[in-house]
């Protein structure tokens, strides 16, 4: 009698190479990349002229990053994701080594060591590459676990010792190294994404309880991480003041950035001040945040609430399509990989937006495709390439499930 698993594998191998990717995801990525480049140029003109005497400096750099990111994304799209996952373990090991080295050899900036700077070469941020490496590895690792337990003893032995503790060890190793940089924003994104992947990996009631225990563990850890560092505590206090009093505490000090963000958003109103009409980009938003972490505030100022709403709706469509691809993936690895990439990109976007409108404390994380940044742009494009790869195969599960 034929093994059902072997039958499924044969079905997968019979997939024709002519299957098309998910068109909505593809269009979304193209439009967001183009729109992001336009907004980066708009938001960076003042800084580019002031520092480099070239208004196109940051736009040209972003276009270079897009080209560099598109190359591996296209190659990945044409390479079966199951073969890509075979590289997940060495990719994770290399990433961990880089995360250790950046703490020792990395360039210190504002009290953080997150980047490698080699001469005039562009800076590399290992934490960004840790996102995709960890998602890839956990997709394969979680898919191989057994989540059905015969009794309490097997649940304790298999579920707790092998599955739960193993998962926490893998996640904890990467998360702690990133937290030491320190980079709480990226740590939060990784923990939330990996928690959802762990939850989706099994349907057993015991596994669900184990997932809840992970969540209960992550919450106090996040709170402690947020208040132990003085600058993070200041951000939390600024947020609490805004939440309970409607006013930003210390607007000329620790609350300055939030105050300027709110001024810009208030100026934008419903329809915005118009493209290229932002005032906050002229040095009011600290350092380079007008075209990096706080670019959404500039978008709200110029395009208004309406423009911001369209962007949020676009990301919700991406979430819908990404999860649909995950649910229709031909195997569990594909399901977890697609879900992990989708959750990571959407969660990072929503947390950035929430911080920029005062719903949560400022986190200092970029918004995918819209924020200027090399490592973030490359990794986001690689994630899209993998997601499009999986979408090619997501119309054959059980011979009938379709995404399109």
N, C-alpha and C positions, 0 to 999 in steps of 0.2 A: 504494500500500500504506500502511496506517495505521501511524503511528509508535506503538510500544509505550508510550512515555512519555505521549503524548496520550490513549491508551486508558485508562491508569492515572489520569490527571487527570480524565477524564470519569467514571470510576467513583467517584472521591472526591467529585465535585460532586453525584453522585446520592444521596449519603448522606441519609437522612431525619433531620430534626431531633429525632425522637422517640427516637433511640437513647439508652440509659441509660448513665450513667457506671459505672465499676467500683465496685460496692457495698461491697466490703471496704475499699478505700482511703477511701471516704467515711465509713464507720462508724469506721474507725481514726482519722481526723482529728477527728471529733466527740467520740469518747470521750477521746482524748488531750487535746484542748482543755479539756474539762470537768474531767478528772482533774487536769490541770495547774493550772487555776484554783483547785481545791480545795486542792492541795498548796502553792501559792503563798500562799494565805490562811493555811494552817496554819503554814508556815515563816516567815512575815513578821509574825505577830502581835506578837511582842516588839518588833521594830524599829519597827513602825507605831505602837504605843502609846507607845514611848519618845520618838520624834522628832515624831510628828504628833498624838499623843493620839487616835488613831482606828485601831482594830484592823482596820478594813476598807479602810484607805487603799490599800494595794498591790493588794488584790483588785479594788477599783473601777477602779484604773488599768489593770490587766490586762484587765478586761472591756471597757473602752473600746478598748484596743488590738485585742482580738479583733473587736469590731464594725467598727473601722476596717479591719482586714485582711480581714474577710469580704466587705465591699463590693466591692473590686477582684477578689477571688477569684471571686465569683459572676459579675461582669461578664465576666471572662476565660473562665469556663466556657462562656458562651453565645456567645463570639466565636471563630471558627475559629483554631486556633493558627498556621496558615500566615500569616494576616493579622497576628497578634501578632508573628511573627518579622520582619515588615517594619519593625517599630519597634526591632529589636534594635540596629542600628547607632547611631541617635540616643540610645538608652537608654545604650549603652556610653560614648559620648562625654560625655554629661551626668554619668555616674558618675565618669569619669576627672577631669573638671573639679572635681567635688565632693571627690574624694580629694585633689586638689592644694590646694583651698581649705581643707580641714579641717586640713591641715598648717600653714597660715598663720593661719587665723582660728578654728580649733577650740578648744574649751575644754580646758585642760590638767588632767588628773586622774591623780595617781600617776605622773607622768612620761610620760603618753601623751596624744596628741591624736587622739582618735577620734570626738568628738561635736561637733555644732553645738548651741549653746545660745543661744536667742533669748528673752531675758526670762524670763517664767514658762512659755513654751511647752515641751512635752516635747522632750527631746533626740533628735536624729536621728543615726544612725551610718551614714555612707555605705558603709562596708565591707560591711555586711549586704546592701545593695542591689546591691553589686558582684557578689555571688554569682550572683544570678538574671540580671543583665544580661550577665555574661560567659558563663554557660551558654547563654543564648539566642543570643548572637552567634556563639559557637563552633559551636553546632548547625547554624546556617545556613552558616557559613564552611567547616566541615569537610565538610559534605554536598556542597559544590560542587567539592571537590578531586578530582583523578584519582589513584588509588593503584595503577594497573596500569602497570608500566614495561616497555618493550621490551628494554632492555639497560642496562648499567652506566651509560653516559653519561646516558641519559634519567632513570635513577633518581637520579643525582647532581644533574642539573639540575632536574628536576621534584620529586623526592622530598625532596632535602635543601634546595636553595635556596628553592624556592617553598613547599613544604608544611611541612617541619620548622622552618626558620628563621622563616617567617611565623607559625607557631603559637607558637613561643617568644617572638617579639616581642610578640604580642598578650597572652599570658599574663604575660610578664615585666613589661610596662608596668603592669598592674594589681597584680601581686604585689609589685613593688618599692615602689609607693606605699603599699600596706597595711603592708608590713614596716617602712616608715619611721615609722609612727604611734607606737610599734611594736605590731603585732598578729600575732605568729607563728602563733597558733592558726588564725585565718581564712586566713592565707597558706597554711598546710598543707592546709586543707580545699580551697581553690581548686586548688592544684597537684595534689593526689591526684585530685580530680574531673575536672579537665581532662585529666590523663594518661590516665585510663580512657576518656574520650570520644575522645581521639586514637587510642588503641589500637583502639577499636571502629569507628573510621571506615573502616578498610581491612583487607583480608584478604591483601594481597600480602606475601610474605616480607620484602621490603625494608622495607615499612612497619612490620612487626613489629620488625625490627632497629632502625629509627629510633625506635620507641616505647621500646625497651629503653635506647636511648641517652639519651632524655629522663629515664627513671627513674634511670639512673646519674648524670645531672647533678643531679637534684633531691635525691638523698640527701646528698652532701657539702655542698650549699648549705644544707639543713635543719640539718645538724650545726653548721656555722659560725654560722648564725643563732642557734642554741640556746646557744652558748657565748660569743659575743662580748659579749652584754649581761650585766652582772653579776648582775641578778636572775634571768635565765634560767639562768645557770650555777649559781646557788644551788639552783634547783629541780632541775636535773639532778643535782647532788651529793647533794641530799636523797633523790632517787629511787635513786641508786646505793647509798647507804648502806642504804636499806630493802631493796633487792634482794639485797645481798651479806651483810648482817649481820642482817636482820630487824628492825632498830631504826631509828627516825627520828633523823637527826643534828640537833643543835641544836633540840630540841623546844620551847624557849622563844623561839627566834629564827626563822631561815629555815625551820625544819621545823615550826613551830607549826601551820599550817593542816593539813598532812598528818597530824600527830599527832591533832588534834581530829576529823578525818574518820575515822581508824581507830578512835578511841574510840567514836564514834557507831555505826559499822558493827559493832564488837564487841558493843556493848550490844544491838543489834537481834537478833543471832543468826539463828535459822532463821525464826521467825515474827514478830519485831519486838516493840517495846515497846507498840505500839498507837497508833492514830491520835491525834494531838495530844499524844503523850507524849514527844516528842523533847526532850532536854536541850541538845543542841548548838545548837539554834536560839536559845537565850537568850544570844546574844552571844559564844559560844565560837568559832563559825566567824566569821572576820574580816569586818568591814564588812557588806555585804549579801549575802554569798555563800550564806547559808543558803537563800535563795529565788532565787538566780541560778545562778552557776556550780557550786555544791556542793549543789544541791537533791537530787540523786540520793543523796547521803550521808544526808540527812534521811529520804528515802524508805526507804532500807535500814534506818535506825535504827527507824523506826516500823512498817514493813511487813515487815522482815526479808529474808532471802535469798529466800524464796518470792515476796514481792512484787516484788523486783528482777528475779527470773527471768521472771516474767510480763511485765514491761515489755520485757525483752530479746526474748522470744519474739514479742511483738506487733510489735516493730520488724523482726524477721526475716521475719514474714509480710508486712509492708509492703515489704521488699526483694524478696521473691518476686513479689508482685503488680506492683510498679513495673517490674521487669525484664521481666516477662511482657508488660506493656503495651508496653514499648519494643520487644520482639522482634516483636510483632504490629502495630506501627505501620504505616500505609499508605505511608510514605515514609521516606527516610533522615533527614531533618530531624526528624521526629517521633520516630524511634528514638533519635537522639542526645540530643534534648531530654528525653525521658522518662527515659532512662538517667542523664543528667547530674543531673536533679533528684533522682532516687531515690538515687544514690550520694552526692550532697551531704548530704542529710538523714540518711541512715543512717550515713555516715562521721562526721559531726559528733556524732551521738548516741553512737556506739561509742567515739570518742575521749574524749568527756566522761565516759562511764561508766568507761573504762579508767583515766583520770586519778583518778577518785573512789574507785577501789578499789586504787590503788597500782601498776597495771600499767605506767603511763608517767608521766613528770613532769607536774605540774599545768600545764594549758594556759590556763585562764581563759576558755574558750569556753562559751556557753550550750548547753543541750540543747533541741532544738526542741520547742515546745509546753509543756514542763514548766518551763522557766526563765522568770522574770519578765523582761520586756524588750519595748519597743515595736517597734523596728526588726526584731528577730529574729522576733517574732510575726507582723508584717505580711508580711515576706518569705517566711516558711514557709508561710503561708496562700496567698499568691500562687503559690508552687510547687505546692501541692496543687491549686489551681484549674487550673493548666496541665496537670498530670498527669491530672486528671479529664477535662479537655477532650480530650486525646489518646486517653483510654480510650474515648470515644464512637465514635471512628473505627477503633479497633484490631481490629474484628471483620470487616473487609472486605478485608484484604490478600489479593490473588489470589482474591478472592471466597469464601474459605473459612476463613482463619485466625480463630480466636475466642479471646478472653480469658476470657469468662464460661463 
